[in-house]
């Protein structure tokens, strides 16, 4: 870790441990309701199709998702693949850790049949046998001007993940004006910032009780990120307004019902993740 990273990591100490601290009241704020709400297809339209497959991403696009969200894991031979878990067991017919298999081995797996078994109401025989896509597969399929929202998952398990992500972004000339890179790991985001300061970064946050954020936490995040992505469950209007009025975007995850979508929009969020991008599209269009 170089000097720049050490500097920010010390500033972030409070952020990592400080979620339990009560934030100062920000009562008199002007409430701003954003007209353009980012509709992020969470793992694609993963409510309707197997997550992190080309099929799911295509469906998200058809359902008016603005962004394809892609979680990254890394194979034994250093390839970036689209998968949420470090383990294969939940979303494929394989078992064990992604990092223990080569890409060639992972391409043999069935990444679709589990969905048909788990969600029979949305089952489709065509989902059986779907492959795990690489990040390169996704870039090749959707092109340089598609909006990508990419998460570095478990970066501590995959040294060099950020460098390989940036290499592919540059190789495929991905539009960096719209590209967003998110992580729960401040260290991973700082690595991205160091590699390419033009990449827009979002700090993921997880709350297990009523969400509060201090001025110090906001200031630390603003040093490297343009937004935050908290779980929506424990959010409140005061929190959202405080974040937005401090100049940060806020994209809560993962919101799957219209009532909650409407409430969060009313509170002032600037976007959100959903497994059902068609529902969020209907809400934002007033249907």
Steps between C-alpha positions, in 0.01 A plus 500: 500500500661829397490836681183623324312186592622514859381858525149417383483178697569690822226748406272206439557335834199684640290402200562129536428487872275799538163382368366479854573865580196724507518772234430862580150621414454666161141608535462819301621359167324577176362174365595434142315238301712383209331478164744251348519189717770254393338163436771241569423144388633307800695203359288567190124456522576235759142476624403349164811315380814338643720774648823598329425332169492671160128411492437687825697803383310510169171482685605789725573707190156422350333593829652851486783443746748786461793298632615138492637413843784248492663333802853380434682190616833376364592156365809296580653620171429867572184557294221723629157336498153626587390331823380622836630227730856385559356149491340327202240304695202736504477600133660211310516121507862530613638509851791671672676833450520691172872566559575127493375452142625613160267685266487197271374287790244761607363529145389135525260580784124554480422847638127497422320187618514601868275796419229281348499284812497795741256726312260270314264792430768653273655173377600470137650187341742724311666597829634148549866486400567873494870578542684722746608806300838665526514878531649490151195307373274773641703784346504319164124442511380843613775727368691804616206735548285282723490623860681261734486501881780265605577370849835370614388212722738361763797693357720379785460146358599607147820709488517695175122498442487879462789509254339232283164679512661823380694315229174364355323836534781657297526216251128520418498880514217496756344843549654626826254789516225255594700209649454455876719276717376408847634299791453443871879524519636856529845357423378359168343833402819684595696260280265582211543873567877462496494299175265742324373811682231553231302189603185590695481307829218406736552387860267215596376507860319239707284588798355256750304761694364851450732662241700804609796668333726762657644811339844338540392187314353707217816711476718187488288339226494819293879490477478210255136415416209679332231300675395240754304178466337401830255216555157665498357311798602742776504827307299804599427835339746689718788272395418528129464878515827536690689298238342678202542848649869424548535441127508120488282273290309230689399171336344263757482123443295282434148640464241264355155647573333814369395634838860509627623642168249786525594570862873512426447729199288729720783505756744614231709204377676548167470138387453144623577136431213266419450142382188628319607799285160501328332586833735791567445622143124499561544691826724767343257539210208534742321182391 
